[in-house]
Amino acid sequence: MTDTARLPRRLLLVLVAGLDRCAADDSTHRFADGEAIKLWANKIGPYHNPQETYNFFALPFCSDDDLSQVEHKWGGLGEVLEGNDLVNSGLDMSFKVDRVEPVALCSIRLDEEKVATFTYAIRNHYWYQFFLDDLPIWGMVGEVAGDEAEETAEGSAPPEGGSGEPLMYTHRRLSIGYNGDRVIQVNLTSEAPASLAAGQELTLTYTVEWKAVEIGFAKRFERYLDYDFFEHQIHWFSIFNSFMMVLFLVGIVALILMRTLRRDYARYTSDADGDDLDADVDESGWKQVHGDVFRVPVQPILFAALVGTGAQLAAMGLIAILTATLLTLYTGRGAVVTTCITCYLLTCLVGGYVSGGLYMQMGGRQWTRVLLYTASLFPVSVILTMAVLNLVAMGYRSMSAIPFTTVVVMLILWLLVAVPLTVAGTILGRNFGGVADYPCRVNAIPRLVPEKAWFAKPPVLVLLGGVLPFGSIFIEMYFIFTSFWNYKYYYVYGFLLLVFAILSVVTVCVTIVVTYFLLNNEDYRWAWTSFLSGASTSIYVLAYSVYYFLFKTKMSGFFQTVFYFGYMLLFCTMLGLQCGAVGYLGCSAFVKRIYRNIKSD
């Protein structure tokens, strides 16, 4: 297929995929016998620090050329944001053509600087990643003779005496399986470890072996999926346990609240209709704050923007999970990131609608501010966090640094897609979702909030409100963290969809209980309390991320620590906004429902 014939197909793929771009061979995945096939080198870095990655030729391997002169395979937006930059490895390979005898790739004349560089890389478990026809391959730079490599802090030398001699692998044996005209699987074996000494010349060689396999093209990626890990019985048990907890919690909430509310309705109705004016009337409980329960909360603009942003993130998460469940996104570099960005841009309409409708119900008039807050609160937090991470990555010359052109593209997408959709959503919410259907009028003078026990105060209720939602997801958090930080492909999006639904139900139930408990203590400030009660789930997830970093990983160094906690802060911010919005919207429906049936003066 010629480049001219491929051009319309490329343009069509760009329009359909939106943000990803596919090379011609990668789009067909078909090769003729003897056709040249390229092995692309992606990145290299310490195995225990997933984000600390560098260009493959950052180590003094074969290419002494400027990296800008090396052939690159440019990817889409999601691929760049993941820190991928594919360059031609230089290996001469052809489809179905064996190279049994070792082929010399190049020779490296070692000096003191190169020896120190390779020694540091080997002792710190440097690994690299190749791609052949979009199939990933991993290999280690070398090994330490006699013992495992000593793990040291970043920038420090390994301790003397106990460590063995670092040996660098000089031969790569590629075993490639094919089915017809398609590449099905690739295995890389590193061999021939050689010692490192100044003045020595190392020759890097490789061999290629092709063999026919019966595995279909559609199933070629299954060998990268860790079924034993993700489909372990503890994963199934955690889902079942969370589901049973939901049933129990919903049943308890329904039983307690409905019986209590029915008794309250009966008592208040008899009090309103009774003829005995001297009867002992109970003047306590949630009914007494009916004139203040729908009072506008403090900071209404900020509150409406946060709820709108949280609703948008919840919609984004749901659509992204559904998309990943239906499609095999894990097979494409950057596909998950691209999907999330696309879903975020499209759901800006949801964020504007929710924030605009809520602000209209509050009787607000400063529409420009609520619009700007909704469109910029979360993006600004992402920009500030990524700016710090980018400065660190640029200081280390890491591939995790986002290029300036990519930053410009992201800003253009925000200005030309996110902001207009937010404006449209705000207008729709103001006109169609801003009806204040409150069942009770708001008193002109706010009611004094009585003193209550310490455990009934909003800060305590907020902290307690996140315990059960976190308990319903913490097992899934382990699988998600492990897939992201330990090189596993997360593919069980059906599990994630169930956990998403469970988290939403548990969050709504818990915030309803918290709100009812607050109102029963005659405290009408339930809006912020319900939002923060749901959002407090993220506090426990952040605490769990600290535990995971300390006891479940071997990450070290300033670079990886900053990136780990930077990403975790962003993730917890998203989770907190989402759970807060879900909790508030559920509580809002509950509060309107219970006050609709009371008889108030």
C-alpha positions in Angstrom: 0.0 0.0 0.0 1.5 3.3 -1.0 1.7 6.5 1.1 -0.8 8.2 -1.2 -3.3 5.4 -0.7 -2.8 5.4 3.0 -3.5 9.1 3.4 -7.3 9.0 3.3 -7.2 6.1 5.7 -5.0 8.0 8.1 -7.3 11.0 7.9 -10.3 8.8 8.6 -8.7 7.2 11.6 -7.8 10.6 13.0 -11.3 11.8 12.6 -12.8 8.7 14.2 -10.3 8.3 17.0 -10.2 12.0 17.6 -6.9 12.2 19.4 -4.9 9.1 18.5 -2.9 8.7 15.3 -1.9 5.3 13.8 1.0 4.5 11.6 0.2 2.7 8.4 1.7 -0.7 9.2 0.2 -0.5 12.7 -3.2 0.0 11.2 -3.0 -3.0 8.9 -0.8 -5.3 11.0 -0.1 -7.3 7.9 3.3 -8.0 6.3 4.5 -9.7 3.2 7.2 -12.3 3.3 10.6 -10.6 3.5 9.1 -7.2 4.2 11.2 -5.0 6.5 9.8 -4.7 10.0 11.0 -2.3 12.6 11.7 -2.8 16.2 11.0 0.4 18.1 12.8 1.3 21.3 10.6 3.2 23.7 12.1 4.0 27.1 14.5 2.9 29.8 14.7 3.4 33.5 14.8 1.9 37.0 12.4 -1.1 37.3 11.1 0.0 40.7 10.4 3.6 39.6 7.8 3.3 36.8 7.7 7.1 36.1 11.4 7.6 36.1 12.0 6.8 32.4 14.4 8.1 29.8 14.9 7.8 26.1 16.4 4.4 25.2 19.6 6.0 23.9 20.1 8.0 27.1 22.4 5.2 28.0 25.5 5.1 25.7 24.3 2.3 23.5 24.9 2.1 19.7 23.6 5.5 18.5 25.9 8.5 19.0 23.7 10.6 16.8 21.6 13.5 18.1 18.2 12.1 19.2 16.5 14.5 16.8 18.2 12.8 13.9 17.1 9.3 14.9 13.9 8.0 13.3 10.9 8.6 15.6 7.4 7.1 15.5 5.1 9.9 16.7 2.0 8.8 18.5 -1.2 10.5 19.6 -1.9 12.8 22.5 -2.6 10.0 25.0 0.7 8.2 24.0 2.7 11.4 24.6 1.0 12.0 28.0 2.0 8.5 29.1 5.6 9.3 28.4 6.2 7.2 25.2 8.6 8.2 22.5 9.4 5.4 20.1 12.7 5.5 18.2 14.2 3.1 15.7 16.3 0.6 17.5 18.5 -0.1 14.5 17.9 -3.8 14.3 17.6 -5.0 10.7 14.7 -7.4 10.6 12.4 -8.8 7.9 9.1 -10.7 8.2 9.7 -14.5 8.4 13.4 -14.1 7.7 15.5 -16.0 10.3 18.9 -14.7 11.5 20.3 -17.7 13.2 23.9 -16.5 13.3 24.5 -13.5 15.6 24.3 -10.3 13.7 26.6 -7.5 15.0 24.5 -4.4 15.8 27.4 -2.1 16.8 30.5 -1.9 19.0 30.9 0.2 22.2 34.3 1.4 23.2 34.0 1.8 27.0 35.6 4.7 28.9 35.3 5.6 32.5 32.1 7.6 32.0 30.4 4.8 30.1 31.4 2.2 32.6 30.0 4.3 35.5 26.8 4.9 33.6 26.2 1.2 32.8 27.3 0.2 36.3 24.7 2.5 37.8 22.0 1.3 35.5 22.7 -2.4 36.2 22.8 -2.0 39.9 19.6 0.0 39.9 17.8 -2.7 37.8 17.4 -0.6 34.7 14.9 -2.1 32.2 14.0 -1.1 28.7 10.9 -1.5 26.5 10.7 -2.4 22.8 7.7 -2.5 20.5 7.3 -4.8 17.5 4.1 -4.3 15.6 2.6 -2.7 18.7 3.5 -5.6 20.9 5.5 -4.6 23.9 8.8 -6.4 24.8 10.8 -5.9 28.0 14.4 -6.6 28.8 17.0 -5.9 31.5 20.3 -4.0 30.8 22.3 -6.4 32.8 22.7 -8.4 36.0 24.9 -8.5 39.1 27.1 -11.5 39.4 26.8 -13.7 42.5 24.1 -11.8 44.2 21.0 -9.6 43.6 21.7 -5.9 42.9 21.9 -3.7 45.9 19.0 -1.2 45.9 20.3 2.2 46.8 18.9 5.6 47.2 18.9 7.7 44.1 22.2 9.3 43.3 24.2 7.3 45.9 26.8 4.6 45.2 26.0 1.0 46.2 27.8 -0.3 49.3 31.2 -1.8 48.8 32.1 -5.4 49.6 28.7 -7.1 49.5 27.8 -6.3 45.9 28.8 -8.5 43.0 30.3 -7.5 39.7 27.9 -5.8 37.3 27.6 -7.6 34.0 26.0 -6.1 30.9 24.0 -8.3 28.4 25.5 -8.1 24.9 23.2 -10.4 23.0 19.5 -10.3 22.4 17.6 -13.3 21.1 14.3 -12.5 19.5 11.7 -15.3 19.1 8.7 -14.1 17.0 5.6 -16.1 16.4 3.4 -15.4 13.4 0.1 -16.6 11.9 -0.2 -16.1 8.2 0.9 -12.5 7.5 0.5 -11.2 11.1 2.8 -11.0 14.0 1.3 -12.8 17.0 3.9 -12.9 19.8 7.4 -11.7 20.6 9.8 -13.0 23.2 13.1 -11.4 24.1 15.9 -13.2 25.8 19.0 -11.3 27.0 22.2 -13.3 27.0 26.0 -13.2 27.0 26.7 -11.0 30.1 30.0 -9.2 29.9 32.1 -7.4 32.5 32.6 -3.7 32.2 36.1 -2.2 32.1 37.5 1.0 30.7 39.2 0.5 27.4 37.2 -2.6 26.6 35.2 -2.9 23.4 31.7 -4.6 23.6 30.0 -5.9 20.5 26.2 -6.0 20.7 24.6 -8.8 18.7 21.2 -10.2 18.1 19.5 -13.2 16.5 15.9 -13.5 15.1 13.9 -16.7 15.0 10.5 -16.9 13.3 8.0 -19.7 14.1 4.4 -20.4 13.1 1.8 -20.4 15.9 -1.9 -21.2 15.9 -3.0 -18.3 18.1 -5.4 -15.9 16.4 -4.6 -12.2 15.9 -7.6 -11.2 18.1 -6.1 -13.1 21.0 -2.4 -12.1 20.6 -2.6 -9.7 23.6 -4.0 -12.2 26.1 -0.5 -13.4 27.1 0.1 -10.0 28.6 -2.9 -10.2 30.9 -2.3 -11.6 34.4 -5.4 -13.7 34.9 -4.1 -15.3 38.1 -3.7 -11.9 39.7 -6.8 -10.0 38.5 -9.2 -12.9 38.6 -8.0 -14.3 41.9 -10.7 -15.5 44.2 -10.0 -12.7 46.6 -11.1 -10.3 43.9 -14.4 -12.1 43.4 -14.8 -12.3 47.2 -14.2 -8.5 47.6 -16.9 -7.8 45.0 -19.3 -10.2 46.7 -18.5 -8.7 50.1 -19.0 -5.2 48.8 -22.3 -6.1 47.2 -23.6 -7.7 50.4 -22.5 -4.7 52.3 -24.6 -2.5 49.9 -27.6 -4.7 50.4 -27.2 -4.6 54.2 -26.6 -0.9 54.2 -29.5 -0.1 52.0 -31.8 -2.3 54.0 -30.7 -0.8 57.3 -31.1 2.7 56.0 -34.5 2.0 54.6 -35.6 0.2 57.7 -34.4 2.8 60.2 -35.2 5.9 58.3 -38.6 4.8 57.0 -39.8 3.6 60.4 -38.4 6.7 62.1 -39.9 9.0 59.5 -43.2 7.3 59.6 -43.3 7.8 63.4 -42.2 11.4 63.0 -44.9 12.1 60.4 -47.6 10.5 62.6 -46.4 12.6 65.7 -46.2 15.9 63.8 -49.5 15.3 62.1 -51.3 14.5 65.4 -49.6 17.6 67.0 -50.9 19.8 64.2 -54.4 18.5 64.2 -54.8 17.9 68.0 -57.4 19.9 69.9 -55.5 19.7 73.2 -53.4 22.9 73.2 -51.8 22.0 76.5 -50.6 18.6 75.2 -46.9 17.9 75.6 -45.6 18.6 72.2 -42.1 17.4 71.2 -40.4 20.4 69.7 -37.3 18.7 68.6 -36.0 16.9 65.5 -35.7 17.6 61.8 -39.1 19.1 61.4 -38.2 22.1 63.5 -35.7 23.3 60.9 -38.1 23.3 57.9 -37.9 27.0 57.6 -34.1 26.9 57.2 -33.3 23.6 55.6 -33.4 25.0 52.1 -31.4 28.1 53.0 -28.6 28.9 50.5 -25.3 27.5 51.8 -22.3 29.7 52.4 -20.1 30.3 49.3 -22.9 29.3 46.8 -20.8 30.0 43.7 -18.0 27.7 44.9 -20.5 25.1 46.1 -22.3 25.0 42.8 -19.1 24.8 40.8 -17.8 21.9 43.0 -21.0 20.0 42.7 -21.0 20.6 38.9 -17.4 19.5 38.5 -18.0 16.4 40.6 -21.1 15.5 38.6 -19.0 15.9 35.4 -16.2 13.7 36.8 -18.7 11.0 37.8 -20.3 11.1 34.3 -16.8 11.0 32.8 -15.8 8.0 34.9 -19.0 6.1 34.0 -18.7 6.7 30.3 -14.9 5.9 30.3 -15.5 2.6 32.2 -18.3 1.6 29.9 -16.2 2.4 26.8 -13.3 0.4 28.3 -15.6 -2.5 29.1 -16.9 -2.7 25.5 -13.5 -2.1 23.8 -10.0 -3.5 24.4 -8.4 -0.2 25.2 -5.5 -1.8 27.0 -4.0 -3.0 23.7 -3.3 0.5 22.5 -0.6 2.9 23.8 -2.3 5.9 25.4 -5.8 4.7 24.5 -7.1 4.8 28.1 -5.7 8.4 28.5 -7.2 9.5 25.2 -10.5 8.0 26.2 -10.5 9.8 29.5 -9.6 13.1 27.9 -12.3 12.8 25.3 -14.9 11.8 27.9 -13.9 14.8 30.1 -14.3 17.2 27.2 -17.7 15.9 26.3 -19.0 15.8 29.8 -18.2 19.5 30.3 -21.9 19.9 29.2 -22.9 17.9 32.3 -20.8 20.0 34.6 -22.2 23.2 33.3 -25.8 21.9 33.4 -25.5 20.8 37.1 -23.7 23.9 38.4 -25.9 26.2 36.4 -29.2 24.6 37.5 -28.1 24.4 41.1 -26.9 28.0 41.2 -30.2 29.1 39.6 -32.1 27.2 42.3 -30.1 29.2 44.9 -31.3 32.5 43.2 -27.8 33.4 42.1 -27.0 36.3 39.8 -23.2 36.2 39.3 -23.3 33.8 36.3 -19.9 34.7 34.9 -18.2 33.7 38.1 -20.0 30.3 38.5 -19.2 29.6 34.8 -15.5 30.4 35.2 -15.3 28.4 38.5 -16.9 25.4 36.9 -14.8 25.5 33.8 -11.5 26.1 35.5 -11.4 24.7 39.1 -10.4 21.2 38.2 -8.2 22.1 35.1 -6.3 24.6 37.2 -5.5 22.1 39.9 -4.3 19.7 37.2 -2.2 22.4 35.5 -0.5 23.4 38.8 0.2 19.8 39.8 1.5 18.9 36.3 3.6 22.0 36.2 5.5 20.9 39.3 5.9 17.4 38.0 7.0 18.7 34.6 9.7 20.9 36.2 11.0 17.8 38.1 10.9 15.7 34.9 12.7 18.4 32.9 15.4 18.6 35.6 16.0 14.9 35.2 15.6 15.0 31.4 13.0 12.3 31.7 10.5 11.2 29.1 7.8 11.9 31.7 8.1 15.6 30.9 5.2 16.8 28.7 6.4 18.6 25.6 5.5 22.2 25.1 3.5 21.4 21.9 1.4 18.9 23.9 0.7 21.6 26.5 -0.4 24.0 23.8 -2.7 21.3 22.3 -4.3 20.7 25.7 -4.9 24.4 26.3 -6.5 24.7 22.8 -8.8 21.7 23.6 -9.8 23.3 26.8 -10.5 26.7 25.2 -12.2 25.5 22.1 -14.1 22.5 23.5 -14.3 22.4 27.3 -15.2 26.1 27.9 -17.9 26.3 25.1 -19.5 23.1 26.3 -19.5 24.4 29.9 -21.1 27.6 28.7 -23.8 25.7 26.8 -24.4 23.4 29.8 -24.7 26.4 32.2 -27.3 28.0 29.9 -29.3 24.8 29.6 -29.1 24.3 33.4 -30.2 27.8 34.1 -33.3 27.5 31.8 -34.3 23.9 32.3 -32.8 22.7 35.6 -33.1 25.8 37.7 -36.6 25.4 39.1 -36.4 25.7 42.9 -39.1 23.1 43.8 -38.5 23.4 47.5 -41.5 22.1 49.5 -40.9 24.6 52.4 -40.4 28.4 52.5 -37.2 29.8 53.9 -37.5 32.0 56.9 -36.2 35.6 56.7 -34.2 35.2 59.9 -31.8 32.2 60.2 -32.5 29.8 63.1 -29.9 29.5 65.8 -28.1 26.1 65.7 -28.2 24.5 69.2 -25.2 23.1 70.9 -24.8 19.3 70.4 -22.4 16.5 71.5 -19.0 16.3 69.9 -19.9 13.3 67.9 -22.8 15.1 66.3 -20.8 18.0 65.0 -20.3 18.3 61.2 -16.5 17.7 61.2 -16.9 14.4 63.0 -19.7 13.3 60.8 -17.8 14.3 57.7 -14.8 12.1 58.7 -17.0 9.2 59.6 -18.9 9.5 56.4 -16.0 8.3 54.3 -15.3 5.0 56.2 -17.9 2.8 54.6 -17.4 4.0 51.0 -13.7 3.4 51.4 -14.4 0.0 52.8 -16.3 -0.9 49.7 -13.5 0.0 47.3 -10.2 -0.5 49.0 -9.6 -4.0 47.6 -10.2 -2.7 44.1 -7.8 0.2 44.9 -5.1 -2.4 45.5 -5.6 -3.9 42.0 -5.8 -0.5 40.4 -2.6 0.7 42.1 -0.8 -2.5 41.3 -1.7 -2.3 37.6 -0.6 1.4 37.4 2.6 1.2 39.5 3.7 -2.4 38.8 3.5 -2.8 35.0 0.3 -4.8 34.8 -2.4 -4.3 32.2 -5.7 -3.6 33.9 -8.5 -5.2 31.9 -11.2 -6.2 34.4 -13.4 -3.1 33.7 -16.5 -5.1 34.4 -15.3 -5.4 38.0 -14.6 -1.7 38.0 -18.1 -0.9 36.7 -19.6 -2.9 39.6 -17.3 -1.2 42.1 -18.3 2.2 40.6 -22.0 1.4 41.1 -21.4 0.1 44.6 -19.4 3.1 45.6 -22.1 5.4 44.4 -24.9 3.6 46.3 -22.9 3.4 49.5 -21.9 7.0 49.3 -25.6 8.1 48.9 -26.7 5.9 51.7 -24.1 7.0 54.1 -24.5 10.7 53.4 -28.3 10.3 53.8 -27.7 8.9 57.3 -25.3 11.7 58.1 -27.7 14.3 56.8 -30.7 12.8 58.8 -28.6 12.7 61.9 -27.5 16.3 61.4 -31.1 17.5 60.8 -32.4 15.6 63.8 -30.0 17.6 65.9 -31.7 20.7 64.5 -28.7 21.7 62.4 -29.8 22.8 58.9 -26.3 23.2 57.4 -26.6 19.9 55.6 -25.5 21.0 52.1 -21.7 21.3 52.7 -21.8 18.5 55.2 -23.3 16.0 52.7 -20.8 17.1 50.1 -17.8 16.8 52.3 -19.0 13.6 53.9 -19.0 11.9 50.5 -15.7 13.6 49.5 -14.0 12.4 52.7 -13.6 9.0 51.0 -10.6 10.4 49.2 -8.9 11.1 52.6 -8.9 7.4 53.3 -7.8 6.6 49.8 -4.9 9.0 50.1 -3.9 7.5 53.5 -4.0 4.0 51.8 -1.8 5.3 49.0 0.8 6.3 51.6 0.6 2.8 53.1 0.9 1.3 49.6 3.9 3.4 48.8 5.7 2.4 52.0 4.9 -1.3 52.2 3.8 -2.5 48.7 6.4 -0.9 46.4 10.1 -0.5 46.3 10.0 3.0 44.9 12.8 5.4 45.9 14.3 8.7 45.1 13.0 12.2 44.9 11.7 11.9 41.3 9.5 8.9 41.8 8.2 10.1 45.2 7.1 13.4 43.8 5.4 11.8 40.8 3.7 9.1 42.9 2.2 11.6 45.4 1.4 14.1 42.7 -0.6 11.6 40.7 -2.2 10.3 43.9 -3.3 13.8 44.9 -4.9 14.3 41.5 -6.6 11.0 41.7 -7.9 11.6 45.2 -9.1 15.1 44.2 -11.1 13.6 41.4 -12.5 10.9 43.6 -13.4 13.4 46.3 -15.2 15.7 43.9 -17.1 12.8 42.4 -18.2 11.2 45.7 -19.1 14.6 47.1 -21.3 15.5 44.2 -23.0 12.1 44.2 -23.6 12.3 48.0 -25.0 15.8 47.8 -27.3 15.1 44.9 -28.7 12.0 46.6 -29.2 13.9 49.9 -30.9 16.7 48.1 -33.5 14.3 46.7 -33.9 12.8 50.2 -34.4 16.1 52.0 -36.9 17.3 49.5 -38.8 14.1 49.8 -39.1 14.1 53.6 -40.1 17.7 53.9 -42.8 17.4 51.2 -45.2 15.5 53.5 -44.9 17.6 56.7 -47.4 20.2 57.9 -45.6 23.4 58.7 -47.0 26.7 60.0 
